[in-house]
Structures are given as C-alpha cells and as structure tokens.
Amino acid sequence: EEAIEAQALGATVLIAGHIYTTQCKAGLAPRGLGFLQAVCNAISLPVYAIGGIGFDAAQHAELLANGARGACVMSAYMRL
C-alpha cells in the first residue's frame, strides 16, 4: 500500500527492505523476497532492495529474479 501511495505522490524510485537478516535491524525479522516481489509487482517504478545485502552474485541474481532493479549495500561496505 505504501509503494502504491508513493508512486501516486510522484516518487520516481523506491527502496524496499529489509529483505534479508541484517545487524542494522537486529531482532527484527526480514520482510523477505515475497515482500520484494509484491512491491515490485504492485508498481511500475524501479525498486531497489536493501537490508542484509552483500557482495554476492547469487544474492544479486535472486533479487533481480524477484523484480528488483538493483540493490543498496551498506553493512558490507562498513566491513571493508
């Protein structure tokens, strides 16, 4: 519902998360790939996944297969 509202209000891109378990959201269950897919299917905007995303080609392919245009990486950069 929030994604549909954001699109109606003029958003041009969305970030959806948190998709995977992440230390940044310790104790909170991730929303998962089903959530990502539902958001991507509900709107025509590009959606970027966030949350628990690393430098992993298989994970990136999984996100793209579920409708994401790309991904936002935070914690993996902080560990460099």
C-alpha positions as CSV (number, residue, x, y, z in Angstrom):
1,E,0.0,0.0,0.0
2,E,2.8,2.4,0.8
3,A,4.5,1.7,-2.5
4,I,1.3,2.4,-4.4
5,E,0.8,5.7,-2.4
6,A,4.5,6.7,-3.0
7,Q,4.0,6.2,-6.8
8,A,0.8,8.2,-6.8
9,L,2.5,11.0,-4.9
10,G,5.2,11.3,-7.6
11,A,8.1,9.1,-6.4
12,T,10.4,8.1,-9.2
13,V,12.2,5.2,-7.5
14,L,11.7,3.1,-4.3
15,I,13.9,1.3,-1.8
16,A,12.3,-1.8,-0.3
17,G,13.5,-3.6,2.8
18,H,14.8,-5.0,4.8
19,I,14.9,-8.1,2.7
20,Y,17.4,-10.3,4.5
21,T,18.5,-10.5,8.1
22,T,20.9,-7.7,9.0
23,Q,22.7,-6.4,12.0
24,C,21.3,-3.0,11.3
25,K,17.8,-4.3,12.2
26,A,18.9,-6.8,14.9
27,G,15.9,-8.6,16.4
28,L,13.5,-7.7,13.5
29,A,12.6,-10.5,11.1
30,P,13.4,-9.6,7.5
31,R,10.5,-8.9,5.2
32,G,11.9,-11.4,2.6
33,L,11.7,-12.0,-1.1
34,G,8.0,-12.3,-1.2
35,F,7.6,-8.8,0.1
36,L,10.1,-7.6,-2.5
37,Q,8.2,-9.3,-5.3
38,A,4.9,-8.0,-4.1
39,V,6.2,-4.4,-4.1
40,C,7.8,-4.7,-7.5
41,N,4.6,-6.2,-8.9
42,A,2.4,-3.5,-7.4
43,I,4.0,-0.5,-9.1
44,S,5.8,0.5,-12.3
45,L,8.7,2.3,-10.6
46,P,12.2,0.8,-10.3
47,V,12.6,-0.8,-6.9
48,Y,16.0,-1.3,-5.1
49,A,16.3,-3.9,-2.4
50,I,18.0,-3.1,0.9
51,G,18.9,-5.0,4.1
52,G,21.4,-7.8,4.5
53,I,22.7,-7.4,1.0
54,G,26.4,-8.2,0.4
55,F,28.8,-8.6,-2.4
56,D,27.3,-11.9,-3.6
57,A,26.5,-12.5,-7.3
58,A,23.9,-15.3,-6.4
59,Q,22.1,-13.0,-4.0
60,H,22.0,-10.2,-6.5
61,A,20.6,-12.6,-9.1
62,E,18.0,-13.7,-6.6
63,L,16.9,-10.0,-6.0
64,L,16.7,-9.4,-9.7
65,A,14.7,-12.5,-10.2
66,N,12.2,-11.2,-7.7
67,G,11.7,-7.9,-9.5
68,A,14.3,-5.6,-8.1
69,R,16.2,-3.2,-10.4
70,G,19.2,-3.4,-8.2
71,A,20.4,-3.4,-4.6
72,C,21.7,-1.0,-1.9
73,V,24.7,-2.2,0.1
74,M,25.6,-0.7,3.5
75,S,26.9,-3.2,6.1
76,A,29.2,-4.9,3.6
77,Y,30.9,-1.6,2.9
78,M,31.2,-0.9,6.6
79,R,33.1,-4.2,7.0
80,L,35.8,-3.4,4.3
